[in-house]
Amino acid sequence: MLILSSPRFARHVTPPGHPERVERAHVFDTVASRWAQRGGAVAQPRAASVDELVRVHEASYFDELASMAGRPAMLDADTFMSPETLDIALLAAGATIQATEHALDHHEPAFALVRPPGHHAEPGQAMGFCLFNNVAIAAAAALARGLQRVAIIDIDVHHGNGTQAMFYRDPRVLYVSTHQHPFYPGTGAAAEVGSGEGQGFTVNVPMEAGCDDGDYLLVHRAIVEPVLESYAPQLTLVSAGYDAHDHDPLASMRMSAGGYATVIAELQRIALRHGALALVTEGGYDLPALAACLEASFAAIDRAGKTPATTEPAAASSRGQRAVETARSVLTPYWREL
């Protein structure tokens, strides 16, 4: 696995007390350094070009952000720019494209450790700490290469409203999200399934607060994995948000690092059977939990084809069962596998 990482991600500075803080970049640097010490490959990212951005973002939106470059700015109640933020956001998008290119060209996984995150950014609007939608930009780059089936699996605790909006009518991109609901940003109901030619290719699995490893694994095995297997993506992109962890301050889920490792391992198994796999960081705001989840994910990916070291979590609760039933009630007309 290739890791894309850079100390420059610490140059995006948010106000004191903001959850998406500079120290998250220090976590990325630390886990990337440990990966390199164990003999793993680490590369420096390059910035995305404007042409790569405007495949999913409005050109006027980039122009608006560019006009604020070099000074602090408040884009919404949660999303801020510091003097170097525009350059760092371009670097985050470019790192995600690079991870995708490496996965496709070398037939091995790649993981972009970036900030700011991206999945809330809409075509013409920053929100939820996000400026550019990194995973969507990477998916669009893959489509520009000629791919016809790209899957985005969003495991962040928040729904990726921006990613969904960008591909809502496009059957070439399957968007699957497991997320706490009702919760920020308010989107992601099971009934949101896409429109036009894209109908059925948006798969939302809203989950109640308090879901744990067993609930998540049930949802993935009952809903996410059958859909992913049926779609047979040439490329699977994972929006790897770790804020469903039990210690995260912004949500109310109860996942562990081991639970994340199991989910990542199972997604990888399906992704590599059909094509390539690339991952990019989204949320995760408790620093020790973020580090533990990344290390566990790296280990799970590194064990591909080897004896799995993950342990089976406890049985799912009624919360997980209800999430599966809700999703099936909406999605069965589109996915017979359910």
Sequence and secondary structure as in RCSB ss.txt:
>XXXX:A:sequence
MLILSSPRFARHVTPPGHPERVERAHVFDTVASRWAQRGGAVAQPRAASVDELVRVHEASYFDELASMAGRPAML
DADTFMSPETLDIALLAAGATIQATEHALDHHEPAFALVRPPGHHAEPGQAMGFCLFNNVAIAAAAALARGLQRV
AIIDIDVHHGNGTQAMFYRDPRVLYVSTHQHPFYPGTGAAAEVGSGEGQGFTVNVPMEAGCDDGDYLLVHRAIVE
PVLESYAPQLTLVSAGYDAHDHDPLASMRMSAGGYATVIAELQRIALRHGALALVTEGGYDLPALAACLEASFAA
IDRAGKTPATTEPAAASSRGQRAVETARSVLTPYWREL
>XXXX:A:secstr
 EEE  GGGGGS   TT SS HHHHHHHHHHHHHHHHTT EEE      HHHHTTTS HHHHHHHHHTTTS EE 
SSS EE TTHHHHHHHHHHHHHHHHHHHHHHSS EEE  SS  TT BTTB BTTBSS HHHHHHHHHHHTT S E
EEEE SSS  HHHHHHTTT TTEEEEEEEESS TTS   TT    GGGTT EEEEEE TT BHHHHHHHIIIIIH
HHHHHH  SEEEEEE  TTBTT TT   BB HHHHHHHHHHHHHHHHHHSEEEEEE    SHHHHHHHHHHHHHH
HHTTTS           HHHHHHHHHHHHHHTTT TT 
